[in-house]
C-alpha cells in the first residue's frame, strides 16, 4: 500500500515503470519546495544604548529596496517585497528610548517599525554591507509626546501600538531644496583612473567634493552630506542609498575621466538613461559600473529598468537633465576646456537615486595637459566654483517652480 486506501497493484499494466519513477521524483521535488524557506530575504533587529543616543540595526541576509518614513516617535522601513522577520514583535526591556520593533505585511510589502518611548530625532542613519545593515542613531528630541493609540490584539488580547504608515515620505512632497548629497567617486582599494604621475582619481574626487561642500554650506546655508568623507570604498548601490535615506534632494557624483586615446580632453556630464548617447558613453558607464564588487548587471536587465522607471521617475530625469546643463555651461565658461556636452548613460550609481542626479567627469586624467591641471589646487578651486554656480542656478530654478 502507498498511502491509505491506495492500492499500487491497480496501477500495474496502466502506468509504465519509467513514468512511475518520474512521478516519484516530482513528488520529492514538491516536498522540498514545501519545506523550503518562504522568504528570499530574512531580517533581524537589535538595538544598543549609548550616552546620548540609541542605535537600532536591521540586518538582512541580502540587500533589499526600502523607503524610510519618520513619525514623531517612530521610524519605519517600508520594503517593496515580503521579507521574513525574526518574530512579529520584538520588545526591548531596558532601553530608555526604544520600546519595541514591529513587523507587518500588507499588499505585497513589509513595514518594519521601531516604536520609541518619547519623541525622537534621527542623529544619523546609514547603510552598511557584508552583511547588509540599515542603521539608525536615534536621540530624544525634547518635544512632548502625543498620546499613543492602542488597539487590542484579536487573539491574545495583548496591547499593540497602531503602526499605520506615515502618509508620505519627505521626498514625496515637493519643497525647497535643503539637502544635497555629494558623491566622491571611488575610494579605498578602488583607485579609479590613475595618471602617468600616479595621481589617483579617488583623491581628486574627495578633495574636490570637500571644496564644494564648504562652498555650499557657507554660501547657501544648505545641508550637505557625502557618501564618503575619507579614503574608504563604498559600494555603488550604497551611495544612492545614503542620498535616499538622508532625504537628499540632489545627488552629484564627481569623477575624472580616462581614455585610451591620450588626446581626449574636456569635461562632460551625464544623467541616467538605459540608452546611452553614444558608444563611448556606454563604454564609460560599463567601466564605472564594474567597480561594484558584486551583483554586476548589464544595462538591459529588467532589474535596472524597474529601478530606473519606478524609483527615478520621469520628473527626476527632466530635472537631472536641466541640472546637468547648468553645471556643464559653468564648466565651459570658467575652465575653458572642450565642451563634450551633456550625455546620457546607464550609470548604476545614478539608477537608484530618487532625486535629480548627475555624474560629472571633470577632465581627463589620461591627458597629460589636463593631468597637470588636476594637480593644481587653483584649478580644483575653479572646478568647485563652476559646479557650485551650476547647482545654485538649478536651485533657483527648482525653488521657483514650487511657488
C-alpha positions as CSV (number, residue, x, y, z in Angstrom):
1,X,0.0,0.0,0.0
2,X,1.2,3.5,-0.9
3,X,-0.8,5.8,1.5
4,X,-4.1,5.0,2.9
5,X,-6.7,3.4,0.6
6,X,-4.3,3.4,-2.4
7,X,-3.5,0.1,-4.0
8,X,-0.4,0.1,-6.1
9,X,-1.5,-3.1,-7.9
10,X,-4.3,-1.2,-9.6
11,X,-1.6,0.8,-11.5
12,X,0.2,-2.3,-12.8
13,X,-0.2,-2.5,-16.6
14,X,-1.6,1.1,-16.8
15,X,1.4,3.3,-15.9
16,X,4.8,2.4,-17.3
17,X,7.6,2.0,-14.7
18,X,9.6,5.0,-16.1
19,X,6.6,7.2,-15.7
20,X,6.1,6.0,-12.2
21,X,9.7,6.9,-11.4
22,X,9.1,10.4,-12.9
23,X,6.0,10.8,-10.6
24,X,8.1,9.8,-7.6
25,X,10.8,12.4,-8.5
26,X,8.2,15.1,-8.9
27,X,6.7,14.3,-5.5
28,X,10.2,14.5,-3.9
29,X,10.8,17.9,-5.5
30,X,7.4,19.2,-4.4
31,X,8.2,18.0,-0.9
32,X,11.4,20.0,-0.9
33,X,9.7,23.1,-2.1
34,X,7.1,22.9,0.6
35,X,9.8,22.8,3.3
36,X,12.0,25.5,1.6
37,X,12.2,29.0,3.2
38,X,9.2,31.2,2.3
39,X,11.2,34.4,2.1
40,X,14.0,35.4,-0.2
41,X,15.2,37.9,2.4
42,X,15.3,37.4,6.2
43,X,15.7,40.4,8.6
44,X,16.7,40.5,12.3
45,X,16.6,43.5,14.7
46,X,18.8,44.7,17.5
47,X,19.5,47.9,19.4
48,X,22.1,49.3,21.7
49,X,22.0,52.3,24.1
50,X,24.8,54.9,24.4
51,X,25.2,58.1,26.5
52,X,23.2,60.4,24.1
53,X,21.6,58.2,21.5
54,X,20.3,54.7,20.9
55,X,21.3,52.7,17.8
56,X,18.9,50.4,16.1
57,X,20.0,48.0,13.4
58,X,18.1,46.0,10.8
59,X,20.3,43.2,9.5
60,X,19.4,41.1,6.4
61,X,21.0,38.2,4.6
62,X,20.8,40.0,1.3
63,X,20.0,43.5,0.0
64,X,16.6,44.9,-0.4
65,X,15.0,48.2,-1.6
66,X,13.2,50.3,1.0
67,X,11.9,53.8,1.9
68,X,12.3,55.5,5.3
69,X,9.3,57.1,6.9
70,X,9.6,59.2,10.1
71,X,7.0,59.9,12.7
72,X,7.1,61.8,16.0
73,X,8.2,58.7,18.0
74,X,8.7,56.1,15.3
75,X,10.9,55.1,12.4
76,X,9.6,52.8,9.6
77,X,11.2,50.9,6.8
78,X,8.7,50.2,4.0
79,X,10.1,47.3,2.0
80,X,8.8,46.8,-1.5
81,X,8.6,43.0,-1.0
82,X,7.6,40.5,1.6
83,X,10.6,39.7,3.9
84,X,10.9,37.3,6.8
85,X,11.3,38.8,10.3
86,X,12.5,37.0,13.5
87,X,9.1,37.5,15.1
88,X,6.1,39.8,14.9
89,X,7.0,41.9,17.9
90,X,10.5,42.5,19.5
91,X,10.0,44.1,22.9
92,X,13.0,46.0,24.3
93,X,13.0,45.7,28.1
94,X,15.6,48.1,29.5
95,X,16.2,50.8,26.8
96,X,15.5,54.4,28.0
97,X,14.4,55.3,24.4
98,X,13.4,52.2,22.3
99,X,10.2,50.5,23.1
100,X,9.7,47.7,20.6
101,X,10.0,46.7,16.9
102,X,7.0,45.5,14.9
103,X,6.7,43.6,11.7
104,X,3.7,43.8,9.4
105,X,2.9,42.6,5.9
106,X,0.3,44.2,3.7
107,X,-0.3,44.3,-0.1
108,X,2.9,42.6,-1.0
109,X,5.1,44.9,1.0
110,X,6.6,44.8,4.5
111,X,6.6,47.5,7.1
112,X,9.3,47.3,9.8
113,X,8.5,49.8,12.6
114,X,10.6,51.0,15.6
115,X,8.5,52.5,18.3
116,X,10.1,54.8,20.9
117,X,9.1,55.9,24.4
118,X,9.3,59.6,23.6
119,X,9.6,61.9,20.5
120,X,12.8,61.3,18.6
121,X,15.2,62.9,16.1
122,X,17.5,60.9,13.8
123,X,21.1,61.8,14.7
124,X,22.3,59.9,11.6
125,X,21.5,56.9,9.6
126,X,23.5,54.9,7.0
127,X,23.7,51.6,5.2
128,X,26.5,49.0,5.6
129,X,27.4,46.0,3.6
130,X,28.6,42.4,4.2
131,X,26.2,41.8,5.8
132,X,23.6,44.3,4.6
133,X,22.6,46.5,7.6
134,X,20.4,49.6,7.9
135,X,21.4,51.6,10.9
136,X,19.6,54.5,12.7
137,X,21.1,56.5,15.6
138,X,18.1,58.0,17.4
139,X,18.0,60.5,20.2
140,X,15.2,62.1,22.3
141,X,14.0,65.4,20.7
142,X,12.8,67.1,23.9
143,X,9.3,67.6,22.4
144,X,6.3,66.5,24.5
145,X,5.0,63.1,23.4
146,X,1.5,62.9,21.8
147,X,-0.9,60.3,23.3
148,X,-0.4,56.9,21.7
149,X,-3.3,55.0,20.3
150,X,-3.5,51.4,21.3
151,X,-5.5,48.5,19.9
152,X,-6.3,45.1,21.3
153,X,-4.8,42.1,19.6
154,X,-7.8,40.0,18.3
155,X,-6.3,36.7,19.5
156,X,-4.1,37.1,22.5
157,X,-5.6,40.3,24.0
158,X,-2.1,41.8,24.2
159,X,-1.9,45.6,23.6
160,X,-0.1,46.6,20.4
161,X,0.6,50.0,19.1
162,X,-1.0,51.4,15.9
163,X,1.5,51.3,13.1
164,X,-0.3,52.9,10.2
165,X,2.5,54.1,7.8
166,X,3.2,57.8,7.7
167,X,1.2,59.3,4.8
168,X,4.1,60.4,2.7
169,X,7.9,60.4,2.8
170,X,9.8,63.7,2.9
171,X,10.8,63.4,-0.7
172,X,7.2,62.7,-1.9
173,X,6.1,66.3,-1.2
174,X,8.0,68.9,-3.3
175,X,9.7,71.5,-1.1
176,X,12.6,73.9,-1.5
177,X,16.0,72.2,-1.7
178,X,17.6,71.9,1.7
179,X,19.9,68.8,1.4
180,X,22.4,67.9,-1.2
181,X,24.4,64.7,-1.5
182,X,27.9,64.8,-2.9
183,X,29.4,61.5,-4.1
184,X,33.2,61.5,-4.4
185,X,33.8,58.7,-6.9
186,X,35.8,55.6,-6.0
187,X,37.8,55.3,-2.7
188,X,39.8,52.7,-0.7
189,X,41.1,49.9,-2.8
190,X,39.1,51.3,-5.8
191,X,41.6,53.9,-7.1
192,X,39.6,54.9,-10.2
193,X,41.7,56.3,-13.0
194,X,45.5,56.7,-12.4
195,X,47.6,59.2,-14.3
196,X,51.2,58.9,-15.5
197,X,52.3,60.8,-12.4
198,X,50.5,58.3,-10.2
199,X,47.8,60.8,-9.5
200,X,44.7,58.9,-8.4
201,X,41.1,59.7,-9.3
202,X,39.8,58.8,-5.8
203,X,42.0,61.5,-4.2
204,X,40.9,64.2,-6.7
205,X,37.2,63.5,-6.3
206,X,37.4,63.6,-2.5
207,X,39.4,66.8,-2.5
208,X,37.0,68.4,-5.0
209,X,34.0,67.3,-3.1
210,X,35.3,68.8,0.2
211,X,35.9,72.1,-1.5
212,X,32.4,72.1,-3.0
213,X,30.8,71.1,0.3
214,X,32.3,74.1,2.1
215,X,31.1,76.4,-0.6
216,X,27.5,75.1,-0.5
217,X,27.4,75.2,3.3
218,X,28.9,78.7,3.7
219,X,27.3,80.4,0.8
220,X,23.9,78.8,0.5
221,X,23.5,77.6,4.1
222,X,22.3,74.2,2.9
223,X,22.9,70.8,4.5
224,X,25.5,68.7,2.6
225,X,26.1,65.0,3.1
226,X,28.8,63.0,1.5
227,X,28.8,59.3,0.5
228,X,32.4,59.1,1.8
229,X,34.5,61.7,3.7
230,X,37.7,59.6,3.8
231,X,39.6,57.0,1.8
232,X,37.0,54.3,2.1
233,X,35.5,52.1,-0.5
234,X,31.7,52.5,-0.8
235,X,29.5,50.2,-3.0
236,X,27.6,51.9,-5.8
237,X,24.2,50.9,-4.6
238,X,25.1,52.1,-1.1
239,X,26.0,55.6,-2.4
240,X,22.5,56.2,-3.7
241,X,21.0,54.6,-0.6
242,X,22.9,57.2,1.5
243,X,21.2,60.0,-0.5
244,X,17.8,58.4,-0.4
245,X,17.9,57.6,3.3
246,X,19.2,61.1,4.3
247,X,16.3,62.6,2.2
248,X,18.6,64.5,-0.1
249,X,17.0,66.4,-2.9
250,X,20.0,66.4,-5.3
251,X,22.7,63.9,-6.0
252,X,26.0,64.9,-7.6
253,X,28.6,62.2,-8.3
254,X,32.1,63.6,-9.1
255,X,34.7,61.8,-11.2
256,X,37.6,62.4,-13.6
257,X,37.8,60.7,-17.0
258,X,40.2,58.4,-18.7
259,X,40.6,57.2,-22.3
260,X,42.9,55.0,-24.3
261,X,43.2,58.0,-26.6
262,X,45.7,60.3,-24.9
263,X,44.3,63.2,-27.0
264,X,40.9,63.0,-25.4
265,X,40.2,66.1,-23.3
266,X,37.4,68.2,-21.8
267,X,34.5,67.9,-19.4
268,X,31.2,66.1,-19.8
269,X,28.2,65.5,-17.5
270,X,25.8,62.5,-17.5
271,X,22.3,61.9,-16.3
272,X,20.8,58.4,-16.3
273,X,19.2,56.5,-19.1
274,X,19.2,52.9,-20.2
275,X,20.0,54.1,-23.7
276,X,23.5,55.7,-23.9
277,X,24.0,58.8,-26.0
278,X,26.8,57.0,-28.0
279,X,29.1,54.0,-27.8
280,X,31.8,56.0,-25.9
281,X,29.2,56.9,-23.2
282,X,28.1,53.3,-23.0
283,X,31.7,52.0,-22.6
284,X,32.3,54.6,-19.8
285,X,29.2,53.6,-17.9
286,X,30.2,49.9,-18.2
287,X,33.7,50.7,-16.8
288,X,32.3,52.7,-13.9
289,X,29.6,50.0,-13.2
290,X,32.3,47.3,-12.9
291,X,33.7,49.0,-9.8
292,X,30.8,47.4,-8.0
293,X,32.2,44.3,-6.4
294,X,29.0,42.2,-6.5
295,X,25.7,41.8,-8.3
296,X,27.0,43.1,-11.7
297,X,24.3,43.7,-14.2
298,X,24.1,44.6,-17.9
299,X,22.3,47.8,-19.0
300,X,19.4,45.9,-20.4
301,X,18.5,44.0,-17.2
302,X,14.8,44.1,-16.2
303,X,16.0,44.8,-12.7
304,X,17.7,48.1,-13.9
305,X,14.6,49.0,-15.8
306,X,12.5,48.7,-12.7
307,X,14.9,50.7,-10.7
308,X,15.0,53.5,-13.3
309,X,11.4,53.9,-14.0
310,X,9.9,53.1,-10.6
311,X,12.3,54.9,-8.3
312,X,13.9,57.6,-10.5
313,X,10.7,58.8,-12.1
314,X,10.2,60.9,-15.2
315,X,10.3,64.2,-13.3
316,X,13.7,63.4,-11.9
317,X,15.0,62.6,-15.4
318,X,13.9,66.0,-16.6
319,X,15.3,67.8,-13.6
320,X,18.6,65.8,-13.9
321,X,18.9,67.0,-17.5
322,X,18.5,70.6,-16.5
323,X,20.9,70.3,-13.6
324,X,23.5,68.8,-15.9
325,X,23.0,71.6,-18.4
326,X,23.5,74.3,-15.8
327,X,26.7,72.7,-14.5
328,X,28.1,72.0,-18.0
329,X,27.6,75.6,-19.0
330,X,29.5,76.8,-15.9
331,X,32.4,74.4,-16.5
332,X,32.7,75.5,-20.1
333,X,32.8,79.2,-19.1
334,X,35.1,79.0,-16.2
335,X,37.5,76.3,-17.2
336,X,37.8,77.0,-20.9
337,X,38.1,73.3,-21.7
338,X,36.5,71.4,-24.5
339,X,32.7,71.2,-24.2
340,X,32.0,67.4,-24.5
341,X,28.3,68.1,-23.7
342,X,25.6,66.7,-21.6
343,X,25.1,62.9,-22.2
344,X,23.0,60.0,-21.1
345,X,24.2,56.6,-20.0
346,X,23.2,53.7,-17.6
347,X,25.4,54.6,-14.7
348,X,24.5,52.3,-11.9
349,X,25.4,54.8,-9.2
350,X,22.6,57.1,-10.5
351,X,20.0,54.4,-11.1
352,X,18.7,54.2,-7.5
353,X,18.7,57.9,-6.7
354,X,15.2,59.1,-6.1
355,X,16.0,62.8,-6.9
356,X,17.7,64.8,-9.6
357,X,21.1,63.1,-10.1
358,X,24.1,63.8,-12.3
359,X,27.6,62.4,-12.8
360,X,30.4,64.8,-13.6
361,X,33.5,63.8,-15.5
362,X,35.7,66.9,-14.8
363,X,38.6,66.3,-17.1
364,X,40.8,63.5,-18.5
365,X,43.5,62.2,-16.2
366,X,44.8,60.3,-19.2
367,X,45.6,63.6,-20.9
368,X,49.0,64.9,-19.8
369,X,47.9,68.6,-20.0
370,X,44.7,68.0,-18.0
371,X,46.6,65.8,-15.6
372,X,48.8,68.8,-14.7
373,X,45.7,70.9,-14.2
374,X,44.2,68.3,-11.9
375,X,47.3,68.5,-9.7
376,X,46.6,72.2,-9.2
377,X,44.6,73.4,-6.2
378,X,43.8,76.6,-8.0
379,X,42.3,74.6,-10.9
380,X,40.2,72.4,-8.5
381,X,39.0,75.6,-6.8
382,X,37.8,76.8,-10.2
383,X,36.1,73.5,-10.9
384,X,34.4,73.6,-7.5
385,X,33.2,77.2,-8.2
386,X,31.9,76.2,-11.6
387,X,29.9,73.2,-10.1
388,X,28.7,75.4,-7.3
389,X,27.4,78.0,-9.7
390,X,25.6,75.4,-11.7
391,X,24.0,73.9,-8.6
392,X,23.0,77.4,-7.4
393,X,21.2,78.2,-10.7
394,X,19.4,74.9,-10.6
395,X,18.3,75.5,-7.0
396,X,16.9,78.9,-8.0
397,X,15.0,77.4,-11.0
398,X,13.7,74.5,-8.9
399,X,12.5,76.6,-6.0
400,X,10.8,79.0,-8.3
401,X,8.7,76.1,-9.8
402,X,7.3,75.5,-6.3
403,X,5.7,78.9,-6.0
